[in-house]
Amino acid sequence: MMFRLRVKIFYVYIIISFMFSVYLFYLISKYSFEKFINYQRHVRSSKYQDRPRIPQIVGHYVGVGSVGNLSKDFMNSNNFDPMPGVGENGDPVVIQAKDLLRMQQLFQINRYNLLASDRIALNRSLPDVRKPKCAVKQYPSKLPTTSIIIVFHNEAWSVLLRTVWSAINRSPKGLIREILLVDDASDRRFLKRELDNYVQKLPISVTILRLSQREGLVAARLLGARMATGDTLTFLDAHCECSPGWLEPLLARVQENPKKVVCPVIDIISDDNFSYIKSFEFHWGAFNWPLHFRWYTLSDEELAERRKDTTTPFKTPAMAGGLFTINRKYFFDIGAYDERLKIWGGDNLEMSFRVWQCGGEIEIAPCSHVGHLFRKSSPYTFPGGVTGILNENLARVALVWMDDWAKFFFKFNKGTEEFKSLNVSNRLALKRSLNCKSFDWYLRRVWPQNFFPAPNKFFGRIQPIDLTASFDYQEYLTLMKKITLIIKHLNPELQWKFLIKYLTENVRRIGDAMKAAKHTPFCLHKPKTNAAINQPYGQCFLQKCSLLINVLDEQFVIDDYGRIMTDEGICLDSYRRTTIDGEELVEGVRKIKMVTCGSQKPNQRWIYETDTYHLKNIGAGVTDCLERSATLVREDGEDKYELFLGPCDVRNELQKWMLFPVAWK
């Protein structure tokens, strides 16, 4: 009896296992098919869609991390197996449905489509993405030599060597003195003896320098720079592809002036299909309030200058840091790298500030294009934690180079205050010995379009005044009455100058009065970051102010032109939402948004009426005022007020605003 029961249980187990296997196979097939369809759509559209902006951060360099449950043998296998014609001319690689599961597995190792990369030849062809004038531009017959320094850690064989081959194949003979590959303690077997043997057969000198333990980007690059013998140093990330004509524009500019640091235009190599995508050439590098590197469109004045000659290099306030050429002697004369920067992060801003403030220049050469493989995520983690190391590195940068603006950085960026007492005496001594200029000079002369707070700008919150609770605002209202008598008949720019001056002088007085307020006010908030462009952008709302004053999303800067701007270089603007009603085009009210700042955009010019508390948009002769909706709306799970422009009306309580100054240092 017992035996029969066991047999029945065994058969039931077999049936359930079989049914589960069938169901699992169905799920995997369904998932693979959906992934395949989505992947094919992406591949087909990637060549023809609008060119994406350059991703915001270049050269992520991080430490040892985890890549899931992959075996050591799987991780250490080199599956490079090029297929004829695949990926040529920078075309996307199409993966068949039967290979999608393997593609997903391999993707985990380096966080890019390794299966696609391993099917592309190491010396694949690329399109010439330069402007026609660049292709015929003449350079001196004798240019300085360069040592190319490439730091790698557990990079894929095909990606690393495609970087090397692209530099060799697309550089005039004799200009590359040597290539120095610096291995920052990789543990992949194929990056040891197999790589040593391979590079010995290359047509130019390639030397591998190895660090015995993980030391990070700065230490590895310094090792390469100290071993280099070329007239110049050219730094490349280990996942790049140099396009036709990339090197001459960099070397020619450094030859003209050894104190110039010159960067290429950074194109995009897709992490999904390895297609080569040309970037917009006229971006320059800068940074936001937390000191994260960002790409911004050139100023209107600079773009106008570009029209005269699109081949001329242009100045950039900061460089991405992953790809650039510099005179070797000058690199060491100005202090090389700060050796106390850990692993990765902040090195590009540290060098940017140092070069500019100490007499050099940084440029982007629009005739030089290098593709960079941008990953959406990294396969590694920082030893000790990403946030802590990055904050410490940026704190060193701020303490040495930013003067009073270092106080702003520490005050408004969580997690940085613990690093305010770092020992930076050696770099401060370097700064003094090089007779470097101030950060104020840098903001005024190198990056006058900046959106950082300054003594001659308003910095603080913008919030509605509730005159039914006028006691809370009494200090502010009294101050506005005094200011009105002084500025009433001045032109807008002088009005802003005086208003900013008086508000700044009364920061503490107004702040103390508002702390005693018995209600929680609403504040103008920066829009949420748009994932497509990695910048805050779009419609603005009022939402409840935080209890803390030092919340960056609530802070705005106003200059004496009347632009209301905030972090990431975006300004308060307006737009009309249009709808089609039958055959008639119906224009809605002008709603408020934040878009890229422009020096002469009429919709971005505002004046504050100190007697009526109006924020008036005076662009193009329009006399509409900023107004909030009468009722709350639900947006992203929060109660908010919408903002729009309405005809100015002194009786309209929804148009009355307070400029609440906040001390920024």
Secondary structure, DSSP 8 states (H G I E B T S, - for coil): -HHHHHHHHHHHHHHHHHHHHHHHHHHHHHHHHHHHHHHHHHHHHHTTS------S-----------SS--HHHHH-------TTTTGGG------GGGHHHHHHHHHHHTS-HHHHTTS-TT------S-HHHHT----SS---EEEEEEESS--HHHHHHHHHHHHHTS-TTSEEEEEEEEES---GGGTHHHHHHHTTSSS-EEEEEESS--BHHHHHHHHHHH--SSEEEEE-SSEEE-TT-HHHHHHHHHH-TTEEEEEEEEEE-TTT--EE---S-EEEEE-TT--EEEEE--HHHHHHHTT-TTS-EE-SB--SSSEEEEHHHHHHTTS--TT--BSSSHHHHHHHHHHHTT-EEEEEEEEEEEEE--SS-S---TT-HHHHHHHHHHHHHHHH-TTHHHHHHHHSTT-GGGTT---HHHHHHHHHTT---HHHIIIII-TT-----TTSEEEEEEE--GGGGGGGHHHHHHHHHHHHHHTTS-HHHHHHHHHHHHHHTHHHHHHHHHT-SS--EEEE---EETTTTEE-EE-EEEE--SSS--GGG-EEE-TT--EEETTTEEEEEEEEEEEETTEEEEEEEEEEEEE--TT-GGG-EEEETTTTEEEE-GGG--EEEEE-SS-EEETTEEEEEEEEEE--TT-GGG-EEEEE----
